Amino acid sequence: MAPPVYPKAAFDQGISGRVVLRVEVRADGTPGDIRVLSSQPAGVFDEVSVAAARQWTFDPAQRDGKAVAAALKIPLTFAMNDPEPAS
């Protein structure tokens, strides 16, 4: 699963954050409804998180040996790498 793209404006400003998605996974492993449950800072990483989740495929839940639809909570953390310490 490819990670979300870091938004350029957030990267340029050094903004880090966290998004929690609720993804409904269909029995065929494709994502259905995707909702942002929470995000900090609000709205900064929501769009890229949902866009990435739409591209993902999942191993569907199993019930009695058959694939079934289910829902997942997926936390995503957006963090800048720590800068190199000054010499």
Buried (B, 14 or more C-beta within 10 A) or exposed (E): EEEBEBBEEBEEEEBBBBBBBBBBBBBEEEBEEBEBEEBEEEEBBBBBBBEBBEEBEBEBBEEEEEBEEBEEEBEBEBEEEEEEEEE
